[in-house]
Amino acid sequence: MDNSVIERLAAIEREASGLVEKADQETQELIASYERRTQEFDEEAEAAAEKEIADMRASLEKQNEETMRQLESEMESMASMLDLEYASKIDARADEIVKKILE
């Protein structure tokens, strides 16, 4: 073989090696970019989920507090009604008890 053919083959091989290295480097860069984007997406999704959970928790706590206030108000109202009923009937009941004792 001719030296020029060998030199040309060697040059082609060097060029091919350079292209393979460049392709490997670009592949590694793409992988790194994909991993960064995946991590960023995961972090954003996690932050959004945490915010939504916090918002839901706050809403449920507010709803719970409102329900508790309503129940307390209803209980106070019922207690007042019972007190009024008791007060209105205590004298009649006392009279009945005394009457039964005296019989």
HELIX and SHEET records of a PDB file:
HELIX    1   1 ASN A    3  LEU A  102  1                                 100    
END                                                                             
